[in-house]
Amino acid sequence: MKIRVLGAGAGGGFPQWNCNCHNCARVRAGTLNGPPRTQSSIAVGVDGTAWVLFNASPDIRTQLEHFPGAWPKHGLRDSGIQAIILIDSQIDHTTGLLMLRESTKPLEIYCSEPVKQDLSTGFPVFKMLEHYCKVNHHPVPLDGGGFAIPGFEDLRFHTHALKSKAPPYSPHRHDPHDGDNIGVIVEQVSTGKKLYYAPGLGEIEPHVAAALQQADCVLVDGTFWQHDEMARAGICEKLALEMGHLPQSGPGGMMETLADIPAARKILIHINNTNPILDQDSPERSALAQAGIEVAYDGLAIEL
């Protein structure tokens, strides 16, 4: 199984266009030891030519232009992206669908019913695309049951509901529904290798803990280092868990959770611009390294 990190940042990317926080100011000045990051998305495939895209960020055009595996190779109009799985309906995970409107065939999109509802009403991307390439929607099971995607016979996808947050324009923002956010296990049938992908994760429920235990590689929520990180940065009073993100540090945090799993690769993705782990020289980054936890960056290639 081949995995490509197209974007490793949280909403707004790094640096965020209007942010002058400690990290953003330093990365612009060239004094922070760490690269900029676009908004989170990955691609998964087997043969290096056909890929399933996970989320379509607002930065999708730039991301695909820096990913030769997705470049057109057959005919006048083509792409290595054959299907799209949406983890949620957040703007930073779905706006890129509009950038894919030039497709000569309908976009094959796999997502939950709540996500389909959001993208047909509060943020009607699906309705907009009907005037361009159109969308073929494929519902995903929320019980961990597996499904296949045509053209990817050696991959099996298992999806389950997560406790996180629906976007502000969703009717489920303060009325959570199963499927507002999902986690995905990608299993390669021929090898048994498994990836667990959950860029938005607010609680380690039993089925999440089980998925983490069986994965060979985990790509999970790395948004915030501290629960009150946004307040410490002077940006807002919102807490990490209120926004649907489990912080890395503290009791029950992501570092403590990952310490007990056997995965060969433990990688944080969806990293907010305020997070000190963006600085490779920070003590927080050193603590992650000592715990065997990596920090994703744009262009990271993983092979299982």
Secondary structure as UniProt FT lines:
FT   STRAND          2..7
FT   TURN            11..12
FT   TURN            17..18
FT   HELIX           22..29
FT   STRAND          41..45
FT   STRAND          51..54
FT   TURN            58..59
FT   HELIX           60..65
FT   HELIX           68..70
FT   STRAND          81..85
FT   HELIX           91..94
FT   HELIX           96..99
FT   TURN            100..102
FT   STRAND          107..111
FT   HELIX           113..118
FT   TURN            119..122
FT   HELIX           125..129
FT   TURN            130..133
FT   STRAND          135..139
FT   STRAND          143..147
FT   TURN            150..151
FT   TURN            153..154
FT   STRAND          155..161
FT   TURN            168..169
FT   TURN            171..174
FT   TURN            178..179
FT   STRAND          182..188
FT   TURN            189..191
FT   STRAND          194..198
FT   HELIX           206..214
FT   STRAND          217..221
FT   TURN            227..228
FT   HELIX           229..232
FT   TURN            233..234
FT   HELIX           241..243
FT   TURN            251..252
FT   HELIX           254..258
FT   TURN            259..260
FT   STRAND          265..269
FT   TURN            273..274
FT   HELIX           276..278
FT   TURN            280..281
FT   HELIX           283..290
FT   TURN            291..292
FT   STRAND          294..295
FT   TURN            298..299
FT   STRAND          301..303
//
